[in-house]
Amino acid sequence: MQDNRPLWVPSADAVAKSPIHAFMERCNADFGLSLSGFEDLHAWSVAERENFWSTVWDFCGVKGERGAEVLANGDRMLEARFFPDATLNFAENLLSGRGEGDAIIFRGEDKAEDRWSWDRLRVLVSKLQQAFAALGIGKGDRVAAMMPNMPETVAAMLAAASIGAIWSSCSPDFGEQGVLDRFGQIEPRLFIACDAYWYSGKLQDVGAKVATVAKNLGVPTVIVHYAGDAEAVARKTPGALTLEAFVAPYEAREVEFTQLGFSHPLYILFSSGTTGVPKCIVHSAGGTLLQHLKEQRLHCGLQAGEKLFYFTTCGWMMWNWLVSGLASGATLCLFDGSPFAPDGNVLFDYAEAEKFAIFGTSAKYIDAVRKGGLTPRVSHDLSSLRLMTSTGSPLSPEGFTFVYEGIKEDVQLASISGGTDIVSCFVLGNPLQPVWRGEIQGAGLGLAVDVWNDDGKPVRGEKGELVCTKAFPSMPVMFWNDPDGAKYRAAYFDRFDNVWCHGDFAEWTEHGGLVIHGRSDATLNPGGVRIGTAEIYNQVEQMEEVVEALCIGQDWDDDVRVILFVRLAPDVTLTEDLVKAIKTRIRTGASPRHVPAKIIAVADIPRTKSGKIVELAVREVVHGRPVKNQEALANPEALGLFAGLSELKD
């Protein structure tokens, strides 16, 4: 494939049948416009936010009272309020179906399978709602869950949202302190946990951890059966009941939905950084719903009855994004466990069997499939798959190429980027434009996304800060335990006045797309020139000898020098020839400025629970500074590999 030709171009028929095309035609009819493509639609959506977001509400069939005003204080980001008079209930919008059709399909590696109809889901939501109310849980109370990505988790979230409680979750692989660092801050009224879970084919016992967390939180606990003995865990946990015992007193009835303001808190999500106790980011019911409907219906083309899959855990915001698919009448396809258990085909087996329309995953997973020598395009029938999305870290140009050569030729590949901060995306795909190698297709509708230099000026053809210059519905309501909003303002608005600065190092392309070069706080500055770490990874990780890489800047001789750590393939050693080959690859593929001063082999690279490598934490270790919140890491022991390295002393 040539770089000067797109990897994928939507057919005229697909464009004409897409929901986003129907939406554009509706806007043309309602407002006397002549929008003819995505660029036109995006420009209008930013210029006329009131008309755009009110049309999203109507087009997507939001259940609730919209109210007269769409946007108050729209020119001031921190004071802006969308739909200030509106009332709705998030759970009512997600419980959009009835009957025996599939609402949720579940697989736990090769150990568990289940199917939940819309009616089965409603029954458990109803019983949980009554059980929550009997405990006195109501508007604004927190319900915290340490759960696998399974149907009961979705039901519990919906039950909490139905009465105006605030949901917060993490995955059961978090350590005790990691769970308490999160849930201890928000003081939940109820704790929900599983009895055990599967990972890489092995049973993971969490009974002792559940008991310790429950004791420290000091609240009633519900134990959900999955892979272990729920009754045994409940007996050992203070104030605990099994899920069955918890809902046993109640008969299923129509679910009641408390009508709440648009900005009523729905979720508390947690930053995954390792620079301190996680920030507690509070998201609204209305903002989350409207933003997710826009992304799923318009950008992803999601339609009722389609199968929506995202590989995620309950500790990553993509879980919150995934479950919103119910609002479009889609069937959620949940998976819990390792995507390589029993082998690397497990997710593609699932996709083939259930006929996924949308397959969401991480850039790291795509790279692992590529390096594992798998070719799902040959081994699996993926004829139903029309959209593949990738997030978590920048997808390399080689990753783009592999999707089309190794997974499916006729598929829209949407690299997407946003985050926990907005529980959604700033930049993502759309069905109206081509896909170019290495590029995110464009900005989200209704979002005034731009790239600015250090002087706060928009730039094209050069790297800068990813910003959003106008308020949008899914901005956080607040940070928990931040009464004067100081932490919130510092996180996004300290850099540029009245402009959201996201912390990504980005660049517009000649096609109107974007490239994310990594996190701004992890950029390298040798000789005062900013370099994105992703530019180095894109070169190094193409090499068969290198499984994974991590790059930092080390303070050295009144400057910064680039240090590259590499995790090598089995039976490969870091010889002088390999060091030379790596440097040559970087010099020719990126630039001489990107070439590291040192290349060091390590046995492992630390990453968060959602698979992101932690450059900042390694940088702290290399400089002899403490790393806080190591519980955020999937493999915190790996940090020790970077301490006191003799190679970094000269």
Sequence and secondary structure as in RCSB ss.txt:
>XXXX:A:sequence
MQDNRPLWVPSADAVAKSPIHAFMERCNADFGLSLSGFEDLHAWSVAERENFWSTVWDFCGVKGERGAEVLANGD
RMLEARFFPDATLNFAENLLSGRGEGDAIIFRGEDKAEDRWSWDRLRVLVSKLQQAFAALGIGKGDRVAAMMPNM
PETVAAMLAAASIGAIWSSCSPDFGEQGVLDRFGQIEPRLFIACDAYWYSGKLQDVGAKVATVAKNLGVPTVIVH
YAGDAEAVARKTPGALTLEAFVAPYEAREVEFTQLGFSHPLYILFSSGTTGVPKCIVHSAGGTLLQHLKEQRLHC
GLQAGEKLFYFTTCGWMMWNWLVSGLASGATLCLFDGSPFAPDGNVLFDYAEAEKFAIFGTSAKYIDAVRKGGLT
PRVSHDLSSLRLMTSTGSPLSPEGFTFVYEGIKEDVQLASISGGTDIVSCFVLGNPLQPVWRGEIQGAGLGLAVD
VWNDDGKPVRGEKGELVCTKAFPSMPVMFWNDPDGAKYRAAYFDRFDNVWCHGDFAEWTEHGGLVIHGRSDATLN
PGGVRIGTAEIYNQVEQMEEVVEALCIGQDWDDDVRVILFVRLAPDVTLTEDLVKAIKTRIRTGASPRHVPAKII
AVADIPRTKSGKIVELAVREVVHGRPVKNQEALANPEALGLFAGLSELKD
>XXXX:A:secstr
  TTS SB   HHHHHHSHHHHHHHHHHHHHT    SHHHHHHHHHHTHHHHHHHHHHHTT  EE  S SEESTT
 TTT EESTT EE HHHHH    SSSEEEEEEETTTEEEEEEHHHHHHHHHHHHHHHHHTT  TT EEEEE  SS
HHHHHHHHHHHHTT EEEEE TTS HHHHHHHHHHH  SEEEEESEEEETTEEEE HHHHHHHHHHHTS EEEE 
SSS HHHHHHHSTTEEEHHHHHTT          EETT EEEEEE   SSSS  EEEEEHHHHHHHHHIIIIIIS
   TT EEEE   TTSHHHHHHHGGGGGT EEEEEES TTSS TTHHHHHHHHHT SEEEEEHHHHHHHHHTT  
HHHHS  TT  EEEEESS   HHHHHHIIIII SS EEEE EEETTTTEEEEE  TTS B TT B EE TT  EE
EE TTS B SSS EEEEE S  TTS SEETT TTSHHHHHHHTSSSTTSEEEEEEEEE TTS EEEEEEGGG B 
GGG  B HHHHHHHHTTSTTEEEEEEEEEEETTEEEEEEEEEE TT    HHHHHHHHHHHHHHT GGGS SEEE
E S   BBTTS B HHHHHHHHTT     GGGBS GGGGGGGTT GGGG 
